[in-house]
Amino acid sequence: MGIDDKIKNTAQDAGGNIKEGAGKLTGDKSLENEGKLDQAKASAKKAGESVKDAAGDAVDAVKDAVRRD
């Protein structure tokens, strides 16, 4: 994923954290849960990024090994 996606995911995570905190502070369970959901979505996207990055690294390693042979 590109840097733009990483920035968006980080912003979504931070926004979720703020919503969760605001919900706890005001006693608004709905807002608190919405914040938790935003954070979970951001975490899932970050995990997907990690898998894509690892797959890309593996492909690059195989290409490099083939070139050396």
N, CA, C and O atoms as a GROMACS GRO file, in nm:
protein
  276
    1MET      N    1   0.084  -0.118   0.000
    1MET     CA    2   0.000   0.000   0.000
    1MET      C    3   0.088   0.124   0.000
    1MET      O    4   0.204   0.122   0.043
    2GLY      N    5   0.031   0.229  -0.049
    2GLY     CA    6   0.105   0.353  -0.056
    2GLY      C    7   0.103   0.430   0.074
    2GLY      O    8   0.031   0.396   0.168
    3ILE      N    9   0.183   0.532   0.076
    3ILE     CA   10   0.194   0.616   0.196
    3ILE      C   11   0.060   0.684   0.226
    3ILE      O   12   0.027   0.707   0.342
    4ASP      N   13  -0.016   0.717   0.122
    4ASP     CA   14  -0.147   0.780   0.142
    4ASP      C   15  -0.240   0.690   0.221
    4ASP      O   16  -0.311   0.736   0.311
    5ASP      N   17  -0.240   0.561   0.188
    5ASP     CA   18  -0.325   0.466   0.260
    5ASP      C   19  -0.280   0.451   0.405
    5ASP      O   20  -0.363   0.442   0.495
    6LYS      N   21  -0.151   0.450   0.426
    6LYS     CA   22  -0.099   0.437   0.563
    6LYS      C   23  -0.138   0.558   0.647
    6LYS      O   24  -0.172   0.545   0.764
    7ILE      N   25  -0.132   0.676   0.585
    7ILE     CA   26  -0.171   0.798   0.657
    7ILE      C   27  -0.319   0.794   0.690
    7ILE      O   28  -0.359   0.829   0.801
    8LYS      N   29  -0.401   0.752   0.594
    8LYS     CA   30  -0.546   0.743   0.618
    8LYS      C   31  -0.578   0.645   0.730
    8LYS      O   32  -0.663   0.671   0.815
    9ASN      N   33  -0.509   0.531   0.730
    9ASN     CA   34  -0.532   0.431   0.835
    9ASN      C   35  -0.492   0.483   0.972
    9ASN      O   36  -0.561   0.459   1.072
   10THR      N   37  -0.380   0.553   0.978
   10THR     CA   38  -0.336   0.610   1.104
   10THR      C   39  -0.434   0.716   1.153
   10THR      O   40  -0.464   0.724   1.272
   11ALA      N   41  -0.484   0.796   1.060
   11ALA     CA   42  -0.583   0.899   1.095
   11ALA      C   43  -0.713   0.834   1.144
   11ALA      O   44  -0.774   0.882   1.240
   12GLN      N   45  -0.755   0.725   1.080
   12GLN     CA   46  -0.876   0.656   1.122
   12GLN      C   47  -0.858   0.599   1.262
   12GLN      O   48  -0.949   0.605   1.345
   13ASP      N   49  -0.741   0.544   1.289
   13ASP     CA   50  -0.712   0.488   1.421
   13ASP      C   51  -0.714   0.598   1.528
   13ASP      O   52  -0.773   0.582   1.634
   14ALA      N   53  -0.650   0.711   1.497
   14ALA     CA   54  -0.646   0.822   1.592
   14ALA      C   55  -0.786   0.879   1.615
   14ALA      O   56  -0.823   0.908   1.729
   15GLY      N   57  -0.862   0.893   1.508
   15GLY     CA   58  -0.999   0.943   1.521
   15GLY      C   59  -1.084   0.849   1.605
   15GLY      O   60  -1.166   0.894   1.685
   16GLY      N   61  -1.065   0.720   1.586
   16GLY     CA   62  -1.138   0.622   1.665
   16GLY      C   63  -1.102   0.631   1.812
   16GLY      O   64  -1.188   0.617   1.899
   17ASN      N   65  -0.976   0.653   1.838
   17ASN     CA   66  -0.930   0.667   1.977
   17ASN      C   67  -0.995   0.789   2.042
   17ASN      O   68  -1.036   0.785   2.158
   18ILE      N   69  -1.002   0.898   1.966
   18ILE     CA   70  -1.066   1.020   2.018
   18ILE      C   71  -1.214   0.997   2.043
   18ILE      O   72  -1.267   1.038   2.147
   19LYS      N   73  -1.282   0.933   1.948
   19LYS     CA   74  -1.425   0.904   1.966
   19LYS      C   75  -1.448   0.817   2.089
   19LYS      O   76  -1.538   0.842   2.169
   20GLU      N   77  -1.365   0.714   2.102
   20GLU     CA   78  -1.380   0.624   2.218
   20GLU      C   79  -1.363   0.703   2.348
   20GLU      O   80  -1.442   0.687   2.441
   21GLY      N   81  -1.260   0.786   2.354
   21GLY     CA   82  -1.237   0.866   2.474
   21GLY      C   83  -1.349   0.963   2.502
   21GLY      O   84  -1.390   0.981   2.617
   22ALA      N   85  -1.400   1.026   2.397
   22ALA     CA   86  -1.511   1.120   2.414
   22ALA      C   87  -1.636   1.046   2.462
   22ALA      O   88  -1.710   1.096   2.546
   23GLY      N   89  -1.658   0.928   2.407
   23GLY     CA   90  -1.772   0.849   2.450
   23GLY      C   91  -1.764   0.809   2.596
   23GLY      O   92  -1.863   0.813   2.668
   24LYS      N   93  -1.644   0.770   2.639
   24LYS     CA   94  -1.625   0.733   2.780
   24LYS      C   95  -1.645   0.854   2.870
   24LYS      O   96  -1.708   0.844   2.976
   25LEU      N   97  -1.593   0.969   2.827
   25LEU     CA   98  -1.601   1.090   2.906
   25LEU      C   99  -1.745   1.137   2.923
   25LEU      O  100  -1.784   1.183   3.031
   26THR      N  101  -1.825   1.125   2.817
   26THR     CA  102  -1.963   1.174   2.820
   26THR      C  103  -2.064   1.065   2.857
   26THR      O  104  -2.182   1.094   2.877
   27GLY      N  105  -2.017   0.942   2.867
   27GLY     CA  106  -2.109   0.832   2.897
   27GLY      C  107  -2.189   0.787   2.776
   27GLY      O  108  -2.290   0.719   2.791
   28ASP      N  109  -2.145   0.824   2.656
   28ASP     CA  110  -2.213   0.789   2.531
   28ASP      C  111  -2.156   0.658   2.480
   28ASP      O  112  -2.053   0.656   2.413
   29LYS      N  113  -2.223   0.548   2.512
   29LYS     CA  114  -2.176   0.415   2.472
   29LYS      C  115  -2.171   0.399   2.321
   29LYS      O  116  -2.083   0.331   2.268
   30SER      N  117  -2.265   0.461   2.251
   30SER     CA  118  -2.268   0.451   2.106
   30SER      C  119  -2.143   0.513   2.045
   30SER      O  120  -2.081   0.453   1.957
   31LEU      N  121  -2.105   0.630   2.090
   31LEU     CA  122  -1.985   0.697   2.041
   31LEU      C  123  -1.860   0.617   2.078
   31LEU      O  124  -1.767   0.603   1.999
   32GLU      N  125  -1.860   0.566   2.200
   32GLU     CA  126  -1.746   0.484   2.245
   32GLU      C  127  -1.730   0.362   2.156
   32GLU      O  128  -1.618   0.329   2.114
   33ASN      N  129  -1.840   0.294   2.126
   33ASN     CA  130  -1.834   0.175   2.042
   33ASN      C  131  -1.797   0.210   1.897
   33ASN      O  132  -1.726   0.134   1.831
   34GLU      N  133  -1.844   0.323   1.849
   34GLU     CA  134  -1.808   0.368   1.714
   34GLU      C  135  -1.657   0.390   1.706
   34GLU      O  136  -1.594   0.355   1.606
   35GLY      N  137  -1.600   0.448   1.810
   35GLY     CA  138  -1.456   0.469   1.814
   35GLY      C  139  -1.379   0.338   1.814
   35GLY      O  140  -1.278   0.324   1.745
   36LYS      N  141  -1.428   0.243   1.891
   36LYS     CA  142  -1.364   0.111   1.894
   36LYS      C  143  -1.370   0.045   1.757
   36LYS      O  144  -1.274  -0.019   1.714
   37LEU      N  145  -1.484   0.059   1.690
   37LEU     CA  146  -1.500   0.001   1.556
   37LEU      C  147  -1.404   0.066   1.457
   37LEU      O  148  -1.344  -0.004   1.376
   38ASP      N  149  -1.391   0.198   1.462
   38ASP     CA  150  -1.297   0.267   1.374
   38ASP      C  151  -1.154   0.217   1.396
   38ASP      O  152  -1.079   0.197   1.301
   39GLN      N  153  -1.118   0.197   1.522
   39GLN     CA  154  -0.984   0.148   1.553
   39GLN      C  155  -0.965   0.005   1.501
   39GLN      O  156  -0.858  -0.029   1.450
   40ALA      N  157  -1.068  -0.078   1.514
   40ALA     CA  158  -1.059  -0.215   1.466
   40ALA      C  159  -1.044  -0.218   1.314
   40ALA      O  160  -0.967  -0.298   1.260
   41LYS      N  161  -1.117  -0.132   1.245
   41LYS     CA  162  -1.106  -0.125   1.099
   41LYS      C  163  -0.965  -0.084   1.058
   41LYS      O  164  -0.907  -0.142   0.966
   42ALA      N  165  -0.911   0.016   1.126
   42ALA     CA  166  -0.777   0.062   1.095
   42ALA      C  167  -0.674  -0.049   1.121
   42ALA      O  168  -0.580  -0.066   1.043
   43SER      N  169  -0.692  -0.123   1.228
   43SER     CA  170  -0.600  -0.233   1.259
   43SER      C  171  -0.606  -0.342   1.152
   43SER      O  172  -0.504  -0.397   1.113
   44ALA      N  173  -0.727  -0.372   1.106
   44ALA     CA  174  -0.742  -0.473   1.001
   44ALA      C  175  -0.674  -0.428   0.872
   44ALA      O  176  -0.609  -0.507   0.804
   45LYS      N  177  -0.688  -0.301   0.839
   45LYS     CA  178  -0.623  -0.248   0.719
   45LYS      C  179  -0.471  -0.253   0.733
   45LYS      O  180  -0.400  -0.285   0.638
   46LYS      N  181  -0.421  -0.221   0.852
   46LYS     CA  182  -0.276  -0.225   0.876
   46LYS      C  183  -0.224  -0.368   0.863
   46LYS      O  184  -0.115  -0.390   0.810
   47ALA      N  185  -0.302  -0.465   0.912
   47ALA     CA  186  -0.262  -0.605   0.900
   47ALA      C  187  -0.258  -0.646   0.753
   47ALA      O  188  -0.167  -0.718   0.712
   48GLY      N  189  -0.354  -0.600   0.676
   48GLY     CA  190  -0.354  -0.628   0.532
   48GLY      C  191  -0.232  -0.569   0.464
   48GLY      O  192  -0.174  -0.631   0.375
   49GLU      N  193  -0.195  -0.448   0.505
   49GLU     CA  194  -0.075  -0.385   0.450
   49GLU      C  195   0.049  -0.469   0.479
   49GLU      O  196   0.134  -0.488   0.392
   50SER      N  197   0.057  -0.519   0.601
   50SER     CA  198   0.173  -0.600   0.640
   50SER      C  199   0.183  -0.726   0.557
   50SER      O  200   0.292  -0.766   0.516
   51VAL      N  201   0.069  -0.789   0.532
   51VAL     CA  202   0.068  -0.911   0.451
   51VAL      C  203   0.112  -0.879   0.308
   51VAL      O  204   0.193  -0.952   0.250
   52LYS      N  205   0.058  -0.771   0.252
   52LYS     CA  206   0.097  -0.732   0.116
   52LYS      C  207   0.246  -0.701   0.109
   52LYS      O  208   0.314  -0.742   0.015
   53ASP      N  209   0.296  -0.628   0.208
   53ASP     CA  210   0.438  -0.593   0.210
   53ASP      C  211   0.524  -0.719   0.219
   53ASP      O  212   0.626  -0.729   0.150
   54ALA      N  213   0.485  -0.813   0.303
   54ALA     CA  214   0.562  -0.936   0.320
   54ALA      C  215   0.559  -1.019   0.191
   54ALA      O  216   0.660  -1.076   0.151
   55ALA      N  217   0.444  -1.023   0.126
   55ALA     CA  218   0.433  -1.098   0.000
   55ALA      C  219   0.522  -1.034  -0.107
   55ALA      O  220   0.590  -1.104  -0.182
   56GLY      N  221   0.520  -0.903  -0.112
   56GLY     CA  222   0.605  -0.833  -0.208
   56GLY      C  223   0.753  -0.859  -0.182
   56GLY      O  224   0.831  -0.877  -0.275
   57ASP      N  225   0.791  -0.860  -0.055
   57ASP     CA  226   0.930  -0.888  -0.019
   57ASP      C  227   0.970  -1.030  -0.059
   57ASP      O  228   1.081  -1.053  -0.106
   58ALA      N  229   0.877  -1.125  -0.040
   58ALA     CA  230   0.905  -1.264  -0.076
   58ALA      C  231   0.923  -1.277  -0.227
   58ALA      O  232   1.013  -1.347  -0.272
   59VAL      N  233   0.838  -1.211  -0.302
   59VAL     CA  234   0.850  -1.216  -0.448
   59VAL      C  235   0.983  -1.155  -0.492
   59VAL      O  236   1.051  -1.209  -0.580
   60ASP      N  237   1.019  -1.043  -0.432
   60ASP     CA  238   1.147  -0.980  -0.466
   60ASP      C  239   1.265  -1.071  -0.433
   60ASP      O  240   1.361  -1.077  -0.509
   61ALA      N  241   1.258  -1.141  -0.322
   61ALA     CA  242   1.366  -1.231  -0.282
   61ALA      C  243   1.379  -1.345  -0.382
   61ALA      O  244   1.490  -1.385  -0.417
   62VAL      N  245   1.266  -1.399  -0.427
   62VAL     CA  246   1.270  -1.507  -0.526
   62VAL      C  247   1.329  -1.457  -0.658
   62VAL      O  248   1.411  -1.524  -0.720
   63LYS      N  249   1.285  -1.338  -0.700
   63LYS     CA  250   1.338  -1.280  -0.824
   63LYS      C  251   1.489  -1.261  -0.814
   63LYS      O  252   1.562  -1.291  -0.909
   64ASP      N  253   1.536  -1.212  -0.700
   64ASP     CA  254   1.679  -1.191  -0.681
   64ASP      C  255   1.755  -1.323  -0.684
   64ASP      O  256   1.864  -1.332  -0.741
   65ALA      N  257   1.697  -1.427  -0.624
   65ALA     CA  258   1.762  -1.559  -0.622
   65ALA      C  259   1.768  -1.616  -0.763
   65ALA      O  260   1.867  -1.678  -0.799
   66VAL      N  261   1.665  -1.596  -0.841
   66VAL     CA  262   1.663  -1.649  -0.978
   66VAL      C  263   1.766  -1.576  -1.064
   66VAL      O  264   1.832  -1.638  -1.148
   67ARG      N  265   1.779  -1.446  -1.043
   67ARG     CA  266   1.875  -1.367  -1.120
   67ARG      C  267   2.019  -1.410  -1.092
   67ARG      O  268   2.105  -1.406  -1.180
   68ARG      N  269   2.045  -1.451  -0.968
   68ARG     CA  270   2.181  -1.491  -0.930
   68ARG      C  271   2.219  -1.625  -0.990
   68ARG      O  272   2.337  -1.654  -1.010
   69ASP      N  273   2.119  -1.707  -1.020
   69ASP     CA  274   2.148  -1.842  -1.073
   69ASP      C  275   2.173  -1.842  -1.220
   69ASP      O  276   2.199  -1.948  -1.278
   0.00000   0.00000   0.00000
